[in-house]
Amino acid sequence: MKAIQATGKIDEQGQLSLDYPIKGTLPSSVRVIIVFAETDTTEFFTNISEYQQLNLMPSKQLEQELKQALSEAGYDSREKIIDLVQEVKQEIALERRQK
């Protein structure tokens, strides 16, 4: 395994972009470790602590409400839902290419 140190930014959508390209590298999957500045780390852990204290919807209720919303929107079969997911994936890929 090889390690390279680089700097970058995380945008509003949570996407990481490097400040500069890493020369001599080929397109590949990588493992990323993110180190925040001290003030960002404090805010990050505060946000996690607040999130952990939220009362989340039970998974069964979430499943039922999602099924109902999909059905009301006309996605009442497995095939229609698969088509919807494929359309969303295509839109995401198109948006990424346009950036």
C-alpha positions in Angstrom: 0.0 0.0 0.0 1.3 3.5 -0.9 0.3 6.7 1.0 0.2 10.2 -0.5 -0.5 13.3 1.4 -2.7 15.9 -0.4 -5.0 18.8 0.5 -8.5 19.4 -0.7 -12.0 20.7 0.2 -15.3 19.1 0.9 -18.2 20.8 -0.8 -21.8 21.3 0.4 -22.8 17.9 -1.0 -20.0 16.2 0.9 -17.9 15.5 -2.1 -14.1 15.7 -1.7 -12.0 17.4 -4.4 -8.2 17.8 -4.2 -6.5 21.2 -4.5 -4.1 19.7 -7.1 -4.0 16.6 -9.2 -1.7 13.8 -8.0 0.8 13.4 -10.9 1.9 9.9 -11.9 -1.3 8.2 -10.8 -3.7 6.1 -12.8 -7.5 6.2 -12.3 -8.2 3.7 -9.5 -10.1 3.3 -6.3 -8.4 4.7 -3.2 -8.8 4.7 0.6 -9.1 8.2 2.0 -8.4 9.4 5.6 -9.6 12.9 6.2 -7.9 15.1 8.8 -9.8 18.3 9.8 -8.3 21.4 11.3 -8.8 21.5 15.1 -11.9 23.8 15.0 -13.5 21.7 12.2 -13.0 18.5 14.3 -14.7 20.0 17.3 -17.7 21.1 15.2 -17.7 17.7 13.4 -17.9 15.7 16.7 -20.5 18.1 18.1 -22.7 17.4 15.0 -22.3 13.7 15.4 -23.2 13.9 19.1 -26.3 15.9 18.3 -27.3 13.4 15.5 -26.9 10.5 17.8 -29.4 12.0 20.2 -32.1 12.4 17.5 -35.2 10.2 17.7 -35.1 8.4 14.5 -38.1 6.8 12.8 -38.3 3.1 13.3 -37.2 1.1 10.2 -40.6 -0.5 9.7 -42.4 2.8 9.7 -39.8 4.2 7.3 -40.4 1.2 5.0 -44.2 1.6 5.1 -44.1 5.3 4.4 -41.6 4.8 1.5 -43.8 2.1 0.0 -46.9 4.4 0.3 -45.1 7.4 -1.2 -43.7 5.3 -4.1 -47.2 3.8 -4.7 -48.9 7.2 -4.7 -46.3 8.5 -7.2 -47.1 5.6 -9.6 -44.3 3.3 -8.7 -46.4 0.4 -7.7 -44.3 -2.5 -9.1 -40.8 -3.8 -8.6 -40.0 -3.1 -12.3 -41.2 0.5 -12.1 -39.0 1.1 -9.0 -36.0 -0.5 -10.7 -36.6 1.8 -13.7 -36.8 4.8 -11.4 -33.5 3.9 -9.7 -31.8 3.4 -13.1 -33.0 6.9 -14.2 -31.7 8.5 -11.0 -28.3 6.8 -11.5 -28.1 8.1 -15.1 -29.0 11.6 -13.9 -26.3 11.5 -11.2 -23.7 10.2 -13.8 -24.7 13.0 -16.2 -24.3 15.7 -13.4 -20.9 14.3 -12.5 -19.7 14.5 -16.1 -21.0 18.1 -16.4 -18.9 19.2 -13.3 
